[in-house]
Amino acid sequence: SGSDFIITIVTRLNEYTIVTRLNEYAEIINLFTRILSGILVLRLYASDKTSSMKMPWVILILIFPIMGVGLYLLIGLNGGTHKMRERYAEIDSKLLPMLQTIKSV
């Protein structure tokens, strides 16, 4: 009972200290997140992806900056479509010469 009370007091003081320190940095974190989300939105807008790929990311990043930036950095930068285009270009470079020889026959 006595030790539970002491543990509770120490835990509450620790929570208060952490929350107070986070509140001191909230403005800086907010500014950094907004700047990063703005840069990502401009980068997305300038990318060669289709609009159907860009718009959901732009909306998510603008409405929920912290979650949107985190998800984009985790999922959106995988480069899967770029790798697929390279693979298709490689296949086309091998198959198109064969197709031209078949047409001339």
C-alpha positions in Angstrom: 0.0 0.0 0.0 2.7 2.5 1.0 5.0 1.4 -1.9 2.1 1.5 -4.3 1.4 5.1 -3.3 5.1 6.0 -3.8 5.2 4.3 -7.2 2.0 6.1 -8.2 3.5 9.5 -7.2 6.8 8.8 -9.0 4.9 7.7 -12.1 2.7 10.8 -12.1 5.7 13.1 -11.7 7.4 11.3 -14.6 4.4 11.7 -16.8 4.1 15.4 -15.9 7.8 16.0 -16.8 7.5 14.2 -20.1 4.3 16.0 -21.1 5.7 19.4 -20.0 8.9 18.8 -22.1 6.9 17.7 -25.1 4.7 20.8 -24.9 7.8 23.0 -25.0 8.8 21.4 -28.4 5.3 21.1 -29.8 5.6 24.3 -31.9 8.9 23.2 -33.3 7.6 19.7 -34.1 4.5 21.2 -35.7 6.6 23.6 -37.9 9.0 20.8 -38.9 6.1 18.5 -39.8 4.4 21.2 -41.9 7.6 22.1 -43.8 8.3 18.4 -44.4 4.7 17.8 -45.6 4.9 20.8 -47.9 8.1 19.5 -49.4 6.7 16.1 -49.9 3.5 17.5 -51.6 5.6 19.6 -54.0 7.8 16.5 -54.7 4.7 14.4 -55.4 3.2 17.1 -57.6 6.4 17.2 -59.7 6.7 13.4 -59.9 5.8 11.5 -63.1 3.2 9.4 -61.4 -0.4 9.4 -62.6 -2.9 11.7 -60.9 -4.7 8.7 -59.4 -1.5 7.8 -57.6 -0.6 11.4 -56.5 -3.9 12.7 -55.2 -4.6 10.2 -52.4 -1.1 10.9 -51.0 -1.4 14.7 -51.3 -4.8 14.6 -49.6 -3.6 12.4 -46.8 -0.5 14.4 -46.2 -2.4 17.7 -46.2 -5.2 16.6 -43.9 -3.1 14.4 -41.5 0.4 15.7 -41.8 2.2 13.5 -39.2 0.4 10.2 -40.3 0.5 11.1 -44.0 4.2 11.8 -44.0 5.0 8.7 -42.0 2.9 6.5 -44.2 4.4 8.0 -47.4 7.9 7.5 -46.1 7.1 3.9 -45.2 4.9 2.9 -48.2 5.0 5.5 -50.9 8.7 5.4 -51.6 9.0 1.8 -52.5 9.6 2.5 -56.2 7.7 -0.6 -57.3 6.2 1.0 -60.4 9.6 2.3 -61.4 11.1 -1.1 -61.2 8.2 -2.6 -63.1 8.7 0.0 -65.9 12.4 -0.9 -66.2 11.5 -4.6 -66.3 8.9 -4.0 -69.1 11.4 -1.9 -71.0 14.0 -4.7 -70.8 11.4 -7.2 -72.0 10.3 -4.9 -74.9 13.9 -4.4 -76.0 14.3 -8.2 -76.3 10.9 -8.9 -77.9 10.4 -6.0 -80.3 13.3 -7.0 -82.6 11.7 -10.5 -82.8 8.4 -9.0 -83.7 9.8 -7.0 -86.6 11.4 -10.1 -88.0 8.1 -12.0 -87.8 6.3 -9.2 -89.6 8.8 -9.3 -92.5 8.3 -13.0 -93.0 
